Amino acid sequence: MPNKASNKGHIPIRTCVICKEKGSKCSMHRFVIQKSAILFDEKNILDGRGYYFCDKGKCRASLDSWLKKAKKK
């Protein structure tokens, strides 16, 4: 019986902000909005609220309009 406190084999799941589909953290691209600046976090090390989007063509195409809305908030 495996140790329930162990995180071995755990795969973090993230949700795309565009299409709302779930996927593994390593399959998504992360960015952070800090002081109205959009910073793409290739190494997943930046502080702050991270947003994820998937690699689908429609999500990449819709990202600019989503970012404009997010910056207004």
N, C-alpha and C positions, 0 to 999 in steps of 0.2 A: 504494500500500500504506500503510495507516494506521500511525502510530507506536504501537507496542505499549506504550510507557511512558505514553501519554496516557490520562487518565481521562475524556475527553470522551465523553458519551453513556452513562456508567456510571450505573446505577440501583441504589442500595443495597436489598438484600432483607432483610426481617426476618420472624420467625416469631411468630405469635400464641401467647401462653402458654396459652390456653384450648383452641382447636381445632387448634393446630399447623399451620395453613395458612400458606403463605408469601405475602408481598405486598410491594409497594414501601414504603419507609420513610415516604413522604409519605401513604400510605393508612392507616397505623396510628396508634394513640394511644400515647404513651409515658408511663410513670410510673417513679419512683425511690423506693426505700424507704431512708430515712436515719434512723437512730436510732429505729426503730420508728414512724416517721411516713411516711405515704404522700403523696408529692408528685406531682401530675399535671403533667407537663412539656409545656405547649402549644407552647413555642418551641424545644424540644430543646436546651436550654442547661445544664441542671443537671448537676452532677458526680455520679459514681457509676454503679453498674450500672443500666442502663435495661432495662425490661421493656415489651413491646409487646402490645397486643391490638387485634383488628380491630373493625369497626363492626357486625358481625352481632348480631342480637338475642339469640341464645343466649350469645354471648360476653359481652355487656354484663350479661346476667342472672347469669351464672356468675362474674363478676369478684369479687363480694363474698366468696364462699366460697373462691376461689383466694387472695385477699389474706389471709384469716384463717389459712390454712395457711402462707403465706409469712412472715407475721409471727412464727409460732411457731419458725421455723428459726433 
